Amino acid sequence: MAHFAHVNSNNIVTQVLVVSDTDAVSGQAFLNSIGLSGTWLQTSYNTIGNKHYVQVPLINNGVITGYTLSADGLSGLCANYAGIGYVYDTVYDVFYAPQPYPSWILNVTSFTWEAPITKPSDGKRYTWNESTTSWVAISS
């Protein structure tokens, strides 16, 4: 199955559709033929942070017990899977999430938002405080 994102005139994703692989070959032409006009761009749920991922089975004693994602070295399709409300950047041909906080900066390699300071990695849980532009530990 393939996924297509509808992008409005403000370059915001308004809808994401699942299309059969057979119909996806003709992409925009297929969508127009069934009455869906406007700009539709293909997106992939296997794309995160401008990397393409594949599911790798976790095997325990010969039995698949789950899956993990592993980057396969291919570049991602339009940087990220498009969600409703995501931005489509025509310069880079990528999708990225809306800016979560005014102080966060878009990383133009991964096309993900990053806090202006690194989140502590001391094992505690943190939340972002925009008024102080800092990470605050969450008490359990």
PEKAMO-V806258 format. One record per residue. RES is the residue in three letters. PSI is psi in radians with two decimals (999 if undefined). NEAR is the number of other ideal C-beta (glycine too) atoms within 8 Angstrom. Layout:
res: [RES | RES]
psi: [PSI | PSI]
near: [NEAR | NEAR]
This chain:
res: [MET | ALA | HIS | PHE | ALA | HIS | VAL | ASN | SER | ASN | ASN | ILE | VAL | THR | GLN | VAL | LEU | VAL | VAL | SER | ASP | THR | ASP | ALA | VAL | SER | GLY | GLN | ALA | PHE | LEU | ASN | SER | ILE | GLY | LEU | SER | GLY | THR | TRP | LEU | GLN | THR | SER | TYR | ASN | THR | ILE | GLY | ASN | LYS | HIS | TYR | VAL | GLN | VAL | PRO | LEU | ILE | ASN | ASN | GLY | VAL | ILE | THR | GLY | TYR | THR | LEU | SER | ALA | ASP | GLY | LEU | SER | GLY | LEU | CYS | ALA | ASN | TYR | ALA | GLY | ILE | GLY | TYR | VAL | TYR | ASP | THR | VAL | TYR | ASP | VAL | PHE | TYR | ALA | PRO | GLN | PRO | TYR | PRO | SER | TRP | ILE | LEU | ASN | VAL | THR | SER | PHE | THR | TRP | GLU | ALA | PRO | ILE | THR | LYS | PRO | SER | ASP | GLY | LYS | ARG | TYR | THR | TRP | ASN | GLU | SER | THR | THR | SER | TRP | VAL | ALA | ILE | SER | SER]
psi: [2.58 | 2.77 | 2.42 | 2.40 | 2.31 | 2.23 | 2.19 | -3.08 | -0.28 | 0.17 | 0.61 | 2.38 | 2.21 | -0.28 | 2.58 | 2.25 | 2.61 | 2.30 | 2.51 | 2.66 | -0.62 | -0.83 | -0.49 | -0.41 | -0.70 | -0.08 | -2.02 | -0.71 | -0.73 | -0.82 | -0.70 | -0.64 | -0.39 | 0.30 | 0.19 | 1.73 | 3.13 | -2.90 | 2.12 | 2.23 | 2.47 | 2.50 | 2.75 | 2.23 | -0.10 | 0.07 | 2.14 | 2.22 | 0.60 | 0.47 | 2.57 | 2.34 | 2.67 | 2.67 | 2.28 | 2.17 | 2.48 | 2.11 | 2.27 | 2.01 | 0.72 | 0.09 | 2.32 | 2.09 | -0.04 | -2.97 | 2.70 | 2.80 | 2.46 | 2.28 | 2.34 | 0.14 | -0.16 | 2.66 | 2.64 | 2.63 | 1.96 | 0.51 | -0.74 | 2.69 | 2.30 | 2.29 | 2.82 | 2.28 | -0.20 | 2.77 | 2.42 | 2.09 | 1.95 | -0.43 | -0.82 | -0.18 | 0.94 | 2.79 | 2.51 | 2.74 | 2.76 | 2.64 | 2.12 | -0.57 | 2.57 | -0.51 | -0.22 | 2.62 | 2.40 | 2.12 | 2.02 | 0.27 | -0.83 | -0.28 | 0.80 | 2.71 | 2.45 | 2.46 | 2.68 | -0.26 | 2.59 | 2.40 | 2.34 | 2.55 | 0.87 | 0.21 | -0.19 | 2.83 | 2.46 | 2.73 | 2.70 | 2.35 | 1.84 | -0.58 | -0.49 | -0.01 | 1.01 | 2.83 | 2.37 | 2.26 | 2.45 | 2.18 | 2.49 | 999]
near: [6 | 10 | 14 | 14 | 15 | 13 | 12 | 9 | 3 | 4 | 9 | 10 | 15 | 7 | 7 | 12 | 10 | 6 | 12 | 7 | 8 | 5 | 9 | 12 | 7 | 8 | 10 | 8 | 7 | 12 | 12 | 9 | 7 | 6 | 5 | 9 | 4 | 7 | 7 | 13 | 11 | 12 | 15 | 11 | 6 | 10 | 15 | 9 | 9 | 11 | 11 | 13 | 11 | 8 | 7 | 8 | 7 | 9 | 8 | 6 | 4 | 4 | 6 | 7 | 6 | 6 | 8 | 7 | 9 | 7 | 7 | 7 | 4 | 6 | 5 | 14 | 9 | 14 | 13 | 17 | 11 | 13 | 9 | 7 | 7 | 14 | 10 | 14 | 11 | 6 | 4 | 8 | 6 | 11 | 17 | 12 | 11 | 6 | 8 | 7 | 9 | 5 | 8 | 11 | 7 | 10 | 9 | 5 | 5 | 8 | 15 | 10 | 12 | 8 | 11 | 7 | 7 | 5 | 7 | 8 | 5 | 4 | 3 | 7 | 6 | 10 | 7 | 10 | 9 | 8 | 4 | 6 | 8 | 7 | 11 | 9 | 8 | 8 | 3 | 3]
